[in-house]
Amino acid sequence: MNWFNILPGFQKSAAGMEWLLWTLVLTLAIGCAIVMLMKGPAYVADAYEMNDSDKPA
């Protein structure tokens, strides 16, 4: 059984924009998911009072 047989009467055509569009959307979604996983939850640190800062009195 040959999986790469061409059907009779089949006309070859170039890949359309929907092919390119779905590839870009999928690639962008995977990239966004990776960034969201790497960033993790956001934490706010407590204020740290610096005694030797150059802040005017």
Sequence and secondary structure as in RCSB ss.txt:
>XXXX:A:sequence
MNWFNILPGFQKSAAGMEWLLWTLVLTLAIGCAIVMLMKGPAYVADAYEMNDSDKPA
>XXXX:A:secstr
  TT   TT       HHHHHHHHHHHHHHHHHHHHHHH           TT     
